[in-house]
Amino acid sequence: MNYPLEDKLVPLTELAANVGFTPKKEIFKEKDYIEIELIDANLLYSDTDFQRLINQGMIRKAKKFDVNLVRPLYVFERPNGRYSVADGQHEGIIGILYTLQGEQLKLPCQVRRHPKNYSLEECLADEAHFFKLLNFRRRNVGKVDKLRADIAIGDDLALETEEKLKDMGVNIDLIGDPTGVAVHGYDKIMEAHSKYGTSNIHHAIKKIQELKSDAYAPKWNDDDKPINAGLLGGIAAIYFMLTGGGDLGYGDKNYALKYYMDRFLKKVRPTGKKSLMDGAGGVKQDVLIARRIIDKCNALIEVDTITKKDGNPLSQTIGEETMKSAGLEDPSKID
């Protein structure tokens, strides 16, 4: 035998003894375990509150239905006989998509049966309560997954966040507006919404979509991935300035910056080496990207490529004080 006589396994009883507290004990009956049943995939349903929260990225990354990773789905049988999956939707969908059995695949399920006299509202309340308890016990839950869970249980702040995403016309893993623009970066899109407002997010999305479909902007239209929220925030910051945020005003400098956005932004690579985003990371990513856009605009002002509306040279570029007034102060000079 190649396996050593000793290893690092520690008895669970020892771990329990060392947790440092003694809770109140109750008698547990083994018959109370929820038995595992095999149920055809085509008999399993997901409530609409959960359907909108399916994570496509997780399903794509699965690549296969791995029997070694399969755990029982947690299912409620409702009074009408239908099975509502409270936890395990992704596992079920992966099984349907990645096996030849598809809809006829038998999935292991732990089934709790609602009382026959329960109303729909009572069933939903029980299932939401379970979902909340389950996710409360899980560790290392990402912010998007937590948002997904909190929306499902009707958390007010989560529902407010979902509405903000809908107002912006975006979705993160289909949370928000599922028919809207896919965005990557939960923290940064919410920060952009807070700093620059919904209308400027819309302006930025429109500009990015224009560039992605512009045959004369090849550096922008080779990327079909979700829009990076930091990039979106940086462009929204520019429109924040153009629409009255800060001290830019509506005169010649406003015209010059708008002219740059309309005529020259298409020539700049958004991602990759020597791009707007190259090396612009961290919490001030949107600020760094916006400042790069302004710097490029200033460079063209200095050589008279961009002028006043009447064609005369601009005597001044967009300066530090103007950028600072719009919340775009140089991060390297902030204590």
Steps between C-alpha positions, in 0.01 A plus 500: 500500500639838399274697732666603831375363830454852630348802326356837598139393549343636819178357648199725466424422864831659594429807289157532662652472845738785423257759366499670837134499598227258608164561331166370620451146376187346352409143415539435128317215329666337203163453336482880466772501234355597165529197276657532158272427204586478131275732302493556123637842405186579299294483822704768676402866495654828610290786630520819292678673788784255444486470120624856454801422719659219299876551462584418138871537565494221757314272260742568213802435719368161611587338163344169614262343751755362745355221715773561757373852559128431501319560826128456565275781388279644773143480379160593639192312385213747482134408568433477124765226469763711326861491614653843568881502512609730782871420467680321219355663187845531348584134561173397338551722195858374460367144504237577236745680272805275527349150494335298225217419740416870514146551629477132599809517722418380850633743759550429870264718703417555864128568496312695764125489463292804580181432697208440263307794645778752425428798278744613229611787725577261786700274269703795371566624852628158612725464195640851535571441868690182418695677227599772745615248762698301245687800365561637849698183576708508185845653520698692237188605313586760235322834489305411187395164646397672823301754300337213313400332827381822662281583199346154519400549864366850439767701683413870459856621432559223246174578322599869494834405344320288242280797410808721458649246260172495309492881488851498352390243243772254602531156652768314690460127437141585397426680829337830411368542148544157336444654156740786571875537463715240675752662737790352695587658835230530766675746732611729220163523324328586828771758576455652153125519556555679830759747366379577148130418492279284283481737203879517463523122525254492210715747303808285562325178397371664183850622413660159562232326295551749216872432501453124513288516185706767320696357207744791539569408863660154462675528837160496669294252301697181550378442856167325566562455873296684765598866528758563769332714765819696565517603134129579503549711812790691346298594193198584719730738692570686173129538430452611860735792420335569166153519657587742779693298755783717629627829358555408133204712397336498157744713304801427282657237725173311516483511120860378475447204733178402327676530162771265627242245616322515164804499269806361674401254774450238230873510427594396856518137605266440798669186637832323469849649471528877459126536553273714716494222757864393486632527856187686612375278779391535857229703664570810286485319167220719366693816596820380332316409180315833490825690558667310215219603268537863607880485464462374144250776427740761647784371283290566189399843630866592546581429133180673377350177366204573725398866501216722608170457320587801282830342396725722708761341731416435863733692727466255790455127546272330751696550822542327833256725685226426247561126530510524879165683502347196324650252748788408270790616713835333428495190727879515544465839671229399745628431851 
